[in-house]
Amino acid sequence: MGFKIESGLLDACALAILADGDTYGYEITQAMKQAISVSESTLYPVLRRLQKENLCRTYDMPYQGRNRRYYSITEEGLEKLAEYRAQWIDYKSAIDVFLGTEQEGKDVK
C-alpha cells in the first residue's frame, strides 16, 4: 500500500482483530498482513500502547513448553473500537469525495 499507516489506524485494526477473540501477537500480525504491510516489530509497540491505555489486557498460557502471551480486548477497548469505526466512516466518506468511485470517468487534470 502506498499510503502511510498512522498509529491510530493500527490501533483500530488491532482492536478490531481482538474484538473477534483473544489471540497472540504473531496471529495479530498475520491477520493484519492480509490487508496492510506490518511487521511484528511495528505491532508490539501498538499492543503495549493499547495495554497501557487499558484498551486490551494480556495473560500468559503454556504452549509447547513455554508461555505464550495472549491479548484480549477490554470494555474500554470495545468502546474505543466503536469510536474508531465511526471516525473511519467519516474519514472514508470525506476522502471518497476525491478518490471514490464517483470520481471514475471524470477528467482529472
All heavy atoms as an XYZ file, in Angstrom:
877
protein
N       0.841     -1.169      0.000
C       0.000      0.000      0.000
C       0.886      1.232      0.000
O       1.847      1.295      0.739
C      -0.911     -0.035      1.232
C      -1.812      1.168      1.322
S      -2.903      1.157      2.767
C      -3.988     -0.176      2.351
N       0.552      2.219     -0.793
C       1.362      3.407     -0.932
C       1.088      4.478      0.108
O       1.781      5.476      0.161
N       0.085      4.305      0.958
C      -0.256      5.307      1.955
C       0.357      4.941      3.297
O       0.388      3.775      3.680
C      -1.775      5.424      2.115
C      -2.464      5.821      0.841
C      -3.132      4.872      0.087
C      -2.422      7.126      0.395
C      -3.754      5.226     -1.087
C      -3.050      7.488     -0.782
C      -3.720      6.535     -1.527
N       0.821      5.952      4.019
C       1.407      5.724      5.338
C       0.300      5.350      6.320
O      -0.743      5.989      6.373
C       2.125      6.989      5.801
C       2.811      6.836      7.119
C       3.608      8.084      7.447
C       4.025      8.082      8.845
N       5.152      7.701      9.350
N       0.535      4.298      7.081
C      -0.420      3.835      8.081
C      -0.072      4.514      9.411
O       0.987      4.268      9.977
C      -0.377      2.296      8.238
C      -0.548      1.593      6.898
C      -1.404      1.835      9.247
C      -1.871      1.785      6.243
N      -0.942      5.360      9.885
C      -0.715      6.084     11.133
C      -1.061      5.206     12.332
O      -1.782      4.215     12.206
C      -1.564      7.361     11.157
C      -1.228      8.350     10.055
C       0.141      8.992     10.211
O       0.643      9.090     11.354
O       0.711      9.396      9.194
N      -0.582      5.603     13.506
C      -0.756      4.794     14.708
C      -2.228      4.586     15.064
O      -2.603      3.502     15.516
C       0.005      5.395     15.881
O      -0.512      6.669     16.208
N      -3.064      5.590     14.881
C      -4.481      5.434     15.192
C      -5.130      4.345     14.365
O      -5.972      3.582     14.864
N      -4.732      4.250     13.106
C      -5.298      3.216     12.245
C      -4.792      1.833     12.656
O      -5.561      0.861     12.654
C      -4.956      3.497     10.778
C      -5.633      2.625      9.746
C      -7.146      2.620      9.908
C      -5.265      3.095      8.346
N      -3.532      1.740     13.048
C      -3.006      0.468     13.555
C      -3.726      0.054     14.842
O      -4.067     -1.116     15.010
C      -1.497      0.562     13.802
C      -0.617      0.625     12.568
C       0.825      0.922     12.958
C      -0.707     -0.660     11.772
N      -3.964      1.031     15.718
C      -4.709      0.744     16.946
C      -6.088      0.197     16.611
O      -6.527     -0.810     17.174
C      -4.869      2.005     17.794
C      -3.574      2.522     18.395
O      -2.515      1.883     18.208
O      -3.621      3.582     19.044
N      -6.774      0.849     15.686
C      -8.123      0.439     15.302
C      -8.123     -0.973     14.724
O      -8.987     -1.796     15.067
C      -8.715      1.434     14.306
N      -7.161     -1.269     13.867
C      -7.085     -2.605     13.257
C      -6.804     -3.671     14.316
O      -7.435     -4.734     14.309
C      -6.011     -2.635     12.173
S      -6.424     -1.671     10.705
N      -5.885     -3.392     15.230
C      -5.568     -4.364     16.279
C      -6.780     -4.599     17.169
O      -7.099     -5.749     17.498
C      -4.376     -3.879     17.105
N      -7.482     -3.538     17.534
C      -8.675     -3.704     18.363
C      -9.757     -4.493     17.629
O     -10.450     -5.326     18.228
C      -9.213     -2.342     18.813
C      -8.369     -1.602     19.854
C      -8.911     -0.200     20.075
C      -8.299     -2.379     21.159
N      -9.903     -4.259     16.332
C     -10.898     -4.996     15.552
C     -10.578     -6.490     15.537
O     -11.477     -7.331     15.651
C     -10.970     -4.441     14.135
N      -9.307     -6.816     15.417
C      -8.895     -8.228     15.442
C      -9.188     -8.827     16.815
O      -9.730     -9.924     16.923
C      -7.414     -8.366     15.061
C      -7.224     -8.005     13.574
C      -6.889     -9.772     15.353
C      -5.788     -7.766     13.167
N      -8.849     -8.090     17.874
C      -9.082     -8.589     19.226
C     -10.570     -8.711     19.551
O     -10.959     -9.538     20.364
C      -8.391     -7.687     20.255
C      -6.865     -7.729     20.236
C      -6.302     -6.708     21.210
C      -6.361     -9.122     20.552
N     -11.391     -7.906     18.906
C     -12.837     -7.993     19.135
C     -13.389     -9.333     18.666
O     -14.441     -9.778     19.146
C     -13.555     -6.844     18.431
N     -12.669     -9.994     17.758
C     -13.088    -11.317     17.280
C     -12.678    -12.438     18.230
O     -13.083    -13.578     18.042
C     -12.503    -11.598     15.893
C     -13.197    -10.793     14.808
O     -14.352    -10.361     15.024
O     -12.589    -10.596     13.745
N     -11.845    -12.118     19.217
C     -11.434    -13.126     20.194
C      -9.987    -12.951     20.603
O      -9.197    -12.330     19.896
N      -9.643    -13.514     21.743
C      -8.279    -13.434     22.268
C      -7.317    -14.112     21.299
O      -7.637    -15.148     20.698
C      -8.185    -14.139     23.619
C      -9.050    -13.491     24.680
O      -9.773    -12.529     24.362
O      -9.006    -13.966     25.828
N      -6.141    -13.534     21.182
C      -5.116    -14.124     20.324
C      -3.748    -13.586     20.734
O      -3.636    -12.754     21.625
C      -5.416    -13.852     18.831
O      -4.528    -14.637     18.029
C      -5.294    -12.389     18.468
N      -2.713    -14.071     20.099
C      -1.349    -13.662     20.440
C      -0.756    -12.818     19.309
O      -1.303    -12.740     18.211
C      -0.472    -14.861     20.791
C      -0.441    -15.953     19.746
C       0.608    -16.052     18.849
C      -1.469    -16.901     19.668
C       0.649    -17.057     17.900
C      -1.431    -17.906     18.723
C      -0.374    -17.970     17.841
O      -0.342    -18.966     16.894
N       0.358    -12.176     19.605
C       0.940    -11.184     18.716
C       1.183    -11.649     17.297
O       0.859    -10.933     16.340
N       1.754    -12.822     17.122
C       2.057    -13.310     15.781
C       0.771    -13.454     14.965
O       0.730    -13.090     13.791
C       2.794    -14.650     15.856
C       3.080    -15.247     14.497
C       4.136    -14.772     13.726
C       2.284    -16.270     13.992
C       4.395    -15.319     12.467
C       2.532    -16.829     12.749
C       3.587    -16.341     11.984
O       3.839    -16.869     10.740
N      -0.285    -13.965     15.593
C      -1.562    -14.124     14.885
C      -2.153    -12.770     14.509
O      -2.750    -12.627     13.442
C      -2.555    -14.909     15.752
C      -2.230    -16.375     15.838
C      -2.454    -17.109     14.518
O      -3.413    -16.793     13.799
O      -1.650    -18.009     14.226
N      -2.008    -11.780     15.377
C      -2.499    -10.442     15.072
C      -1.748     -9.888     13.868
O      -2.341     -9.333     12.941
C      -2.365     -9.508     16.291
C      -3.223    -10.032     17.452
C      -2.757     -8.080     15.933
C      -2.965     -9.347     18.774
N      -0.432    -10.063     13.862
C       0.385     -9.608     12.735
C      -0.055    -10.278     11.441
O      -0.216     -9.619     10.406
C       1.883     -9.901     12.980
O       2.292     -9.288     14.194
C       2.741     -9.378     11.845
N      -0.262    -11.579     11.476
C      -0.671    -12.313     10.272
C      -2.041    -11.844      9.780
O      -2.253    -11.706      8.569
C      -0.671    -13.821     10.532
C       0.704    -14.392     10.802
C       1.721    -14.029      9.733
O       1.517    -14.281      8.557
N       2.805    -13.401     10.143
N      -2.945    -11.574     10.694
C      -4.269    -11.079     10.300
C      -4.151     -9.706      9.636
O      -4.786     -9.446      8.608
C      -5.191    -11.011     11.514
N      -3.323     -8.838     10.209
C      -3.140     -7.500      9.624
C      -2.481     -7.580      8.255
O      -2.825     -6.817      7.358
C      -2.308     -6.620     10.552
C      -3.083     -6.002     11.653
S      -2.095     -4.669     12.364
C      -3.080     -4.273     13.773
N      -1.530     -8.498      8.102
C      -0.813     -8.622      6.835
C      -1.727     -9.011      5.681
O      -1.359     -8.849      4.527
C       0.327     -9.643      6.955
C       1.541     -9.094      7.642
C       2.660    -10.123      7.643
C       3.921     -9.556      8.252
N       5.012    -10.520      8.226
N      -2.918     -9.514      5.974
C      -3.868     -9.829      4.912
C      -4.350     -8.560      4.213
O      -4.803     -8.623      3.072
C      -5.060    -10.601      5.471
C      -4.688    -11.981      5.947
C      -5.863    -12.717      6.559
O      -7.009    -12.309      6.449
N      -5.572    -13.823      7.218
N      -4.247     -7.408      4.896
C      -4.738     -6.160      4.318
C      -3.660     -5.091      4.179
O      -3.682     -4.316      3.230
C      -5.880     -5.614      5.172
N      -2.734     -5.032      5.133
C      -1.712     -3.979      5.123
C      -0.350     -4.577      5.426
O      -0.248     -5.663      5.987
C      -2.027     -2.860      6.146
C      -2.136     -3.423      7.572
C      -3.289     -2.106      5.763
C      -2.370     -2.385      8.640
N       0.686     -3.850      5.083
C       2.045     -4.292      5.357
C       2.438     -3.841      6.765
O       2.516     -2.643      7.046
C       3.000     -3.684      4.319
O       4.319     -4.053      4.606
N       2.642     -4.810      7.633
C       3.015     -4.507      9.016
C       3.932     -5.624      9.517
O       3.752     -6.784      9.166
C       1.771     -4.352      9.919
C       0.989     -5.634     10.023
C       2.132     -3.825     11.286
N       4.913     -5.254     10.317
C       5.834     -6.241     10.871
C       5.549     -6.418     12.356
O       4.902     -5.576     12.988
C       7.283     -5.790     10.676
O       7.540     -4.642     11.460
N       6.056     -7.508     12.910
C       5.896     -7.732     14.346
C       6.561     -6.617     15.143
O       6.055     -6.203     16.181
C       6.468     -9.090     14.740
C       5.612    -10.248     14.277
C       6.176    -11.586     14.693
O       6.231    -11.841     15.916
O       6.548    -12.369     13.800
N       7.688     -6.101     14.646
C       8.378     -5.029     15.368
C       7.555     -3.736     15.376
O       7.727     -2.900     16.255
C       9.758     -4.775     14.766
O       9.653     -4.327     13.439
N       6.667     -3.574     14.427
C       5.745     -2.435     14.419
C       4.566     -2.701     15.335
O       4.074     -1.808     16.023
C       5.234     -2.169     12.987
O       6.339     -1.854     12.147
C       4.217     -1.049     12.953
N       4.100     -3.929     15.355
C       2.882     -4.269     16.077
C       3.053     -4.282     17.589
O       2.167     -3.815     18.320
C       2.363     -5.633     15.621
C       1.091     -6.088     16.322
C      -0.066     -5.158     15.991
C       0.765     -7.508     15.945
N       4.152     -4.790     18.108
C       4.277     -4.925     19.555
C       4.225     -3.595     20.302
O       3.590     -3.512     21.360
C       5.493     -5.771     19.930
C       5.208     -7.234     19.694
C       5.741     -7.908     18.604
C       4.347     -7.929     20.536
C       5.436     -9.244     18.364
C       4.032     -9.269     20.304
C       4.583     -9.910     19.213
O       4.272    -11.234     18.988
N       4.815     -2.514     19.788
C       4.602     -1.216     20.458
C       3.129     -0.781     20.444
O       2.651     -0.166     21.400
C       5.473     -0.246     19.656
C       6.526     -1.106     19.045
C       5.851     -2.421     18.760
N       2.407     -1.126     19.383
C       0.975     -0.831     19.314
C       0.256     -1.581     20.434
O      -0.542     -0.999     21.175
C       0.386     -1.217     17.927
C      -1.126     -1.160     17.930
C       0.975     -0.344     16.839
N       0.554     -2.867     20.575
C      -0.095     -3.667     21.613
C       0.262     -3.166     23.017
O      -0.596     -3.127     23.905
C       0.268     -5.142     21.447
C      -0.288     -5.798     20.185
C       0.310     -7.189     19.997
C      -1.803     -5.844     20.212
N       1.511     -2.757     23.222
C       1.902     -2.215     24.525
C       1.149     -0.914     24.817
O       0.704     -0.684     25.947
C       3.413     -1.983     24.590
C       4.198     -3.262     24.850
C       5.639     -2.995     25.209
N       6.396     -2.361     24.131
C       6.983     -3.016     23.135
N       6.890     -4.332     23.061
N       7.669     -2.376     22.216
N       0.991     -0.064     23.801
C       0.257      1.192     23.970
C      -1.213      0.900     24.308
O      -1.789      1.516     25.207
C       0.369      2.057     22.719
C      -0.344      3.380     22.830
C      -0.124      4.315     21.651
N      -0.507      3.723     20.374
C       0.353      3.345     19.426
N       1.655      3.493     19.614
N      -0.073      2.822     18.295
N      -1.820     -0.038     23.594
C      -3.216     -0.391     23.867
C      -3.374     -0.929     25.289
O      -4.351     -0.619     25.974
C      -3.712     -1.426     22.859
C      -3.828     -0.951     21.410
C      -4.239     -2.107     20.504
C      -4.794      0.217     21.276
N      -2.398     -1.710     25.728
C      -2.433     -2.245     27.088
C      -2.281     -1.118     28.106
O      -3.022     -1.060     29.090
C      -1.337     -3.290     27.262
C      -1.386     -3.982     28.598
C      -0.276     -5.019     28.753
O       0.596     -5.145     27.908
N      -0.323     -5.743     29.850
N      -1.353     -0.211     27.863
C      -1.118      0.904     28.784
C      -2.365      1.778     28.904
O      -2.670      2.296     29.977
C       0.063      1.742     28.282
C       0.444      2.877     29.180
C       1.655      3.612     28.658
C       2.000      4.772     29.567
N       3.109      5.555     29.035
N      -3.113      1.914     27.799
C      -4.336      2.723     27.796
C      -5.563      1.927     28.243
O      -6.689      2.403     28.148
C      -4.552      3.317     26.400
C      -3.470      4.299     26.014
C      -3.562      4.780     24.570
O      -4.542      4.416     23.859
O      -2.667      5.524     24.148
N      -5.339      0.701     28.731
C      -6.389     -0.193     29.217
C      -7.417     -0.539     28.127
O      -8.589     -0.753     28.418
C      -7.081      0.382     30.460
C      -7.823     -0.678     31.234
O      -7.365     -1.814     31.324
N      -8.972     -0.334     31.771
N      -6.963     -0.602     26.890
C      -7.829     -0.994     25.782
C      -7.721     -2.487     25.500
O      -8.576     -3.056     24.841
C      -7.498     -0.172     24.533
C      -7.634      1.344     24.714
C      -7.201      2.080     23.452
C      -9.044      1.729     25.114
N      -6.648     -3.092     25.997
C      -6.512     -4.546     25.952
C      -5.746     -4.986     27.188
O      -5.145     -4.175     27.878
C      -5.814     -5.015     24.667
S      -4.033     -4.792     24.600
N      -5.811     -6.275     27.463
C      -5.061     -6.848     28.589
C      -4.345     -8.094     28.084
O      -4.668     -8.601     27.012
C      -5.980     -7.165     29.761
C      -6.954     -8.289     29.517
C      -7.801     -8.609     30.742
N      -8.734     -7.579     31.101
C      -9.958     -7.454     30.598
N     -10.386     -8.315     29.704
N     -10.757     -6.501     30.986
N      -3.396     -8.541     28.867
C      -2.625     -9.725     28.475
C      -2.739    -10.808     29.541
O      -3.029    -10.524     30.698
C      -1.131     -9.396     28.279
O      -0.584     -8.984     29.527
C      -0.922     -8.338     27.220
N      -2.507    -12.015     29.099
C      -2.355    -13.144     30.009
C      -1.483    -14.171     29.289
O      -1.405    -14.185     28.069
C      -3.701    -13.738     30.426
C      -4.557    -14.245     29.294
C      -4.493    -15.587     28.894
C      -5.428    -13.409     28.626
C      -5.275    -16.059     27.852
C      -6.220    -13.869     27.587
C      -6.148    -15.192     27.208
O      -6.914    -15.655     26.177
N      -0.776    -14.973     30.064
C       0.116    -15.984     29.504
C      -0.511    -17.361     29.638
O      -1.163    -17.664     30.640
C       1.473    -15.967     30.208
C       2.250    -14.688     29.953
O       1.955    -14.003     28.955
O       3.142    -14.372     30.756
N      -0.283    -18.189     28.619
C      -0.740    -19.575     28.628
C       0.405    -20.447     28.145
O       1.129    -20.062     27.222
C      -1.942    -19.773     27.707
C      -3.129    -18.947     28.082
S      -4.640    -19.792     28.495
C      -4.552    -21.394     27.898
N       0.592    -21.623     28.747
C       1.661    -22.503     28.283
C       1.387    -23.008     26.868
O       0.246    -23.303     26.506
C       1.644    -23.666     29.270
C       0.542    -23.423     30.229
C      -0.138    -22.158     29.872
N       2.452    -23.047     26.081
C       2.363    -23.566     24.709
C       3.692    -24.210     24.369
O       4.729    -23.541     24.358
C       2.029    -22.451     23.718
C       1.976    -22.919     22.289
C       0.874    -23.613     21.814
C       3.049    -22.695     21.432
C       0.819    -24.062     20.502
C       3.007    -23.135     20.117
C       1.893    -23.813     19.654
O       1.845    -24.265     18.366
N       3.703    -25.502     24.131
C       4.900    -26.268     23.766
C       6.079    -25.973     24.691
O       7.185    -25.667     24.254
C       5.271    -26.009     22.309
C       4.223    -26.487     21.323
C       4.632    -26.286     19.872
O       5.589    -25.585     19.567
N       3.881    -26.910     18.983
N       5.801    -26.031     25.992
C       6.870    -25.903     26.977
C       7.270    -24.485     27.338
O       8.214    -24.297     28.104
N       6.606    -23.498     26.794
C       6.907    -22.116     27.169
C       5.609    -21.329     27.210
O       4.565    -21.812     26.782
C       7.903    -21.471     26.214
C       7.505    -21.567     24.772
C       8.517    -20.954     23.845
N       7.766    -20.147     22.893
C       8.187    -19.060     22.336
N       9.371    -18.609     22.610
N       7.446    -18.397     21.497
N       5.678    -20.131     27.721
C       4.478    -19.305     27.814
C       4.273    -18.505     26.533
O       5.235    -18.020     25.926
C       4.563    -18.345     28.995
C       4.202    -19.013     30.296
O       3.499    -20.019     30.303
N       4.678    -18.459     31.389
N       3.024    -18.390     26.153
C       2.649    -17.546     25.017
C       1.749    -16.441     25.575
O       0.819    -16.714     26.322
C       1.896    -18.361     23.972
C       1.433    -17.538     22.794
C       0.689    -18.392     21.798
N       1.643    -19.061     20.922
C       1.322    -20.016     20.059
N       0.072    -20.431     19.971
N       2.231    -20.556     19.287
N       2.044    -15.202     25.204
C       1.274    -14.053     25.678
C       0.072    -13.821     24.771
O       0.212    -13.634     23.575
C       2.148    -12.806     25.717
C       1.345    -11.580     26.114
C       2.124    -10.591     26.886
N       2.534    -11.222     28.139
C       3.511    -10.746     28.907
N       4.161     -9.687     28.555
N       3.825    -11.356     30.026
N      -1.098    -13.832     25.378
C      -2.346    -13.575     24.667
C      -2.856    -12.184     24.998
O      -2.613    -11.660     26.089
C      -3.409    -14.610     25.056
C      -3.190    -15.941     24.384
C      -2.289    -16.861     24.899
C      -3.885    -16.273     23.230
C      -2.072    -18.077     24.284
C      -3.672    -17.492     22.602
C      -2.773    -18.386     23.135
O      -2.560    -19.585     22.507
N      -3.574    -11.618     24.058
C      -4.165    -10.297     24.205
C      -5.674    -10.427     24.112
O      -6.186    -11.191     23.285
C      -3.663     -9.355     23.108
C      -2.180     -9.123     23.183
C      -1.283    -10.021     22.605
C      -1.669     -8.020     23.858
C       0.086     -9.820     22.691
C      -0.295     -7.816     23.949
C       0.573     -8.714     23.361
O       1.925     -8.524     23.457
N      -6.379     -9.687     24.960
C      -7.833     -9.659     24.896
C      -8.300     -8.208     25.009
O      -7.661     -7.395     25.684
C      -8.458    -10.516     25.990
O      -8.176     -9.992     27.265
N      -9.384     -7.900     24.351
C      -9.913     -6.538     24.350
C     -10.693     -6.304     25.640
O     -11.338     -7.221     26.171
C     -10.770     -6.289     23.086
C     -11.025     -4.794     22.877
C     -12.059     -7.099     23.134
C     -11.554     -4.458     21.492
N     -10.624     -5.104     26.177
C     -11.363     -4.727     27.384
C     -12.657     -4.029     26.977
O     -12.872     -3.717     25.796
C     -10.531     -3.770     28.248
O     -10.284     -2.574     27.492
C      -9.210     -4.398     28.681
N     -13.502     -3.749     27.952
C     -14.723     -2.978     27.677
C     -14.359     -1.602     27.119
O     -15.001     -1.119     26.188
C     -15.573     -2.829     28.941
C     -16.313     -4.082     29.330
C     -17.293     -4.550     28.259
O     -18.009     -3.722     27.667
O     -17.338     -5.775     28.013
N     -13.317     -0.988     27.690
C     -12.848      0.302     27.181
C     -12.363      0.170     25.741
O     -12.557      1.058     24.915
C     -11.724      0.872     28.060
C     -12.173      1.262     29.453
C     -12.001      0.128     30.466
O     -11.896     -1.059     30.069
O     -11.988      0.425     31.670
N     -11.737     -0.962     25.442
C     -11.271     -1.216     24.080
C     -12.422     -1.347     23.101
O     -12.353     -0.851     21.970
N     -13.493     -2.001     23.529
C     -14.675     -2.120     22.667
C     -15.307     -0.755     22.411
O     -15.742     -0.459     21.283
C     -15.699     -3.068     23.300
C     -15.308     -4.543     23.307
C     -16.277     -5.343     24.182
C     -15.263     -5.094     21.885
N     -15.338      0.088     23.442
C     -15.870      1.446     23.276
C     -14.997      2.250     22.313
O     -15.507      2.953     21.438
C     -15.966      2.149     24.632
C     -17.025      1.561     25.539
C     -16.952      2.087     26.969
O     -16.210      3.057     27.234
O     -17.646      1.507     27.827
N     -13.674      2.129     22.478
C     -12.748      2.853     21.595
C     -12.876      2.345     20.160
O     -12.836      3.135     19.211
C     -11.308      2.697     22.103
C     -10.302      3.525     21.364
C     -10.554      5.006     21.594
C      -9.439      5.833     21.008
N      -9.669      7.269     21.193
N     -13.043      1.042     19.993
C     -13.227      0.475     18.663
C     -14.481      1.044     18.006
O     -14.464      1.377     16.816
C     -13.294     -1.056     18.727
C     -13.552     -1.775     17.409
C     -12.492     -1.440     16.368
C     -13.623     -3.288     17.653
N     -15.550      1.191     18.755
C     -16.780      1.787     18.212
C     -16.507      3.229     17.753
O     -16.982      3.646     16.683
C     -17.899      1.747     19.245
N     -15.724      3.975     18.540
C     -15.344      5.338     18.146
C     -14.525      5.314     16.853
O     -14.760      6.112     15.941
C     -14.514      6.010     19.241
C     -15.267      6.372     20.481
C     -14.334      6.927     21.551
O     -13.284      7.537     21.215
O     -14.659      6.743     22.741
N     -13.532      4.409     16.799
C     -12.691      4.302     15.600
C     -13.531      3.970     14.373
O     -13.312      4.514     13.297
C     -11.615      3.229     15.779
C     -10.393      3.662     16.550
C      -9.832      2.830     17.502
C      -9.768      4.884     16.300
C      -8.685      3.204     18.204
C      -8.640      5.262     16.987
C      -8.097      4.419     17.949
O      -6.969      4.792     18.632
N     -14.497      3.079     14.526
C     -15.338      2.698     13.385
C     -16.156      3.895     12.891
O     -16.277      4.107     11.688
C     -16.226      1.519     13.757
C     -15.443      0.220     13.799
C     -16.308     -0.971     14.136
N     -15.560     -2.209     13.852
C     -15.726     -3.330     14.510
N     -16.626     -3.417     15.477
N     -15.011     -4.391     14.193
N     -16.707      4.675     13.800
C     -17.461      5.861     13.411
C     -16.548      6.885     12.730
O     -16.911      7.474     11.705
C     -18.141      6.477     14.637
N     -15.352      7.074     13.294
C     -14.390      8.004     12.698
C     -13.968      7.537     11.310
O     -13.777      8.348     10.401
C     -13.162      8.163     13.597
C     -13.436      8.889     14.882
C     -12.256      8.839     15.845
O     -11.182      8.339     15.530
N     -12.464      9.342     17.043
N     -13.810      6.221     11.142
C     -13.401      5.680      9.850
C     -14.467      5.957      8.786
O     -14.146      6.335      7.661
C     -13.124      4.178      9.934
C     -12.771      3.623      8.592
C     -13.545      2.837      7.796
C     -11.566      3.869      7.855
N     -12.882      2.559      6.618
C     -11.674      3.186      6.635
C     -10.412      4.592      8.117
C     -10.672      3.212      5.672
C      -9.405      4.617      7.161
C      -9.545      3.926      5.959
N     -15.725      5.783      9.131
C     -16.808      6.052      8.178
C     -16.762      7.511      7.738
O     -16.850      7.815      6.542
C     -18.172      5.683      8.790
C     -18.271      4.160      8.931
C     -19.323      6.229      7.948
C     -19.434      3.695      9.786
N     -16.582      8.427      8.693
C     -16.497      9.854      8.364
C     -15.274     10.138      7.495
O     -15.358     10.863      6.501
C     -16.429     10.705      9.630
C     -17.729     10.677     10.422
O     -18.771     10.287      9.855
O     -17.689     11.047     11.615
N     -14.129      9.587      7.875
C     -12.883      9.811      7.142
C     -12.981      9.273      5.719
O     -12.651      9.952      4.753
C     -11.730      9.132      7.891
C     -10.377      9.318      7.262
C      -9.676     10.512      7.410
C      -9.784      8.297      6.527
C      -8.426     10.682      6.845
C      -8.536      8.458      5.953
C      -7.866      9.652      6.115
O      -6.633      9.809      5.533
N     -13.470      8.047      5.589
C     -13.592      7.420      4.271
C     -14.549      8.209      3.389
O     -14.278      8.441      2.208
C     -14.062      5.975      4.406
C     -14.127      5.237      3.078
C     -14.593      3.817      3.278
C     -14.705      3.048      1.993
N     -15.363      3.729      0.903
N     -15.656      8.667      3.956
C     -16.617      9.467      3.186
C     -15.973     10.757      2.688
O     -16.215     11.176      1.552
C     -17.844      9.792      4.040
O     -18.545      8.622      4.352
N     -15.171     11.377      3.538
C     -14.513     12.620      3.145
C     -13.504     12.389      2.025
O     -13.463     13.133      1.046
C     -13.821     13.257      4.358
N     -12.711     11.350      2.129
C     -11.693     11.059      1.115
C     -12.334     10.562     -0.171
O     -11.859     10.846     -1.274
C     -10.652     10.049      1.643
C      -9.919     10.632      2.853
C      -9.670      9.640      0.557
C      -9.203     11.948      2.601
N     -13.450      9.838     -0.058
C     -14.149      9.358     -1.258
C     -14.620     10.500     -2.149
O     -14.833     10.302     -3.349
C     -15.333      8.469     -0.877
C     -14.910      7.040     -0.602
O     -13.755      6.680     -0.900
O     -15.745      6.268     -0.082
N     -14.762     11.700     -1.591
C     -15.105     12.859     -2.416
C     -14.069     13.029     -3.523
O     -14.396     13.372     -4.655
C     -15.192     14.140     -1.550
C     -15.269     15.388     -2.395
C     -16.374     14.039     -0.593
N     -12.820     12.728     -3.215
C     -11.737     12.882     -4.184
C     -11.350     11.583     -4.870
O     -11.048     11.567     -6.055
C     -10.495     13.467     -3.494
C     -10.778     14.745     -2.785
C     -10.856     14.780     -1.408
C     -10.999     15.916     -3.502
C     -11.139     15.961     -0.744
C     -11.281     17.096     -2.840
C     -11.348     17.126     -1.466
N     -11.329     10.484     -4.129
C     -10.790      9.235     -4.647
C     -11.829      8.147     -4.866
O     -11.484      7.080     -5.357
C      -9.726      8.692     -3.681
C      -8.531      9.591     -3.410
C      -7.591      8.927     -2.423
C      -7.795      9.932     -4.691
N     -13.048      8.389     -4.484
C     -14.076      7.350     -4.550
C     -14.503      7.007     -5.957
O     -14.091      7.628     -6.949
N     -15.357      6.008     -6.044
C     -15.804      5.508     -7.349
C     -16.577      6.543     -8.124
O     -16.642      6.468     -9.345
C     -16.652      4.237     -7.169
O     -17.750      4.540     -6.306
C     -15.817      3.102     -6.611
N     -17.188      7.521     -7.422
C     -17.905      8.564     -8.157
C     -16.973      9.428     -8.988
O     -17.399     10.139     -9.877
C     -18.759      9.434     -7.209
C     -17.964     10.217     -6.204
C     -17.669      9.432     -4.919
O     -18.053      8.263     -4.807
O     -17.020     10.019     -4.043
N     -15.670      9.326     -8.721
C     -14.681     10.091     -9.489
C     -14.273      9.376    -10.770
O     -13.672      9.965    -11.649
C     -13.430     10.341     -8.642
C     -13.667     11.280     -7.469
C     -14.052     12.676     -7.924
O     -13.433     13.246     -8.790
N     -15.103     13.201     -7.345
N     -14.587      8.074    -10.875
C     -14.210      7.323    -12.061
C     -14.868      7.925    -13.296
O     -16.037      8.279    -13.291
C     -14.602      5.849    -11.922
C     -13.735      5.120    -10.920
C     -14.117      3.649    -10.799
O     -14.831      3.133    -11.660
O     -13.669      3.032     -9.827
N     -14.108      8.046    -14.334
C     -14.622      8.581    -15.581
C     -14.538     10.081    -15.699
O     -14.742     10.642    -16.761
N     -14.259     10.770    -14.569
C     -14.098     12.218    -14.629
C     -12.710     12.539    -15.154
O     -11.756     11.824    -14.895
C     -14.285     12.850    -13.253
C     -15.724     12.848    -12.791
C     -15.879     13.658    -11.539
C     -17.340     13.692    -11.124
N     -17.518     14.488     -9.921
N     -12.598     13.615    -15.865
C     -11.317     14.042    -16.427
C     -10.493     14.682    -15.309
O     -10.831     15.754    -14.822
C     -11.549     15.033    -17.571
C     -10.292     15.318    -18.352
O      -9.345     14.513    -18.276
O     -10.250     16.340    -19.046
N      -9.433     14.007    -14.885
C      -8.556     14.508    -13.832
C      -7.458     15.325    -14.458
O      -6.799     14.883    -15.393
C      -7.965     13.339    -13.003
C      -7.053     13.861    -11.927
C      -9.078     12.495    -12.414
N      -7.236     16.517    -13.944
C      -6.221     17.412    -14.504
C      -4.958     17.381    -13.715
O      -4.876     17.190    -12.597
C      -6.752     18.843    -14.564
C      -7.934     18.911    -15.480
C      -8.431     20.329    -15.582
C      -9.673     20.290    -16.402
N     -10.177     21.223    -17.106
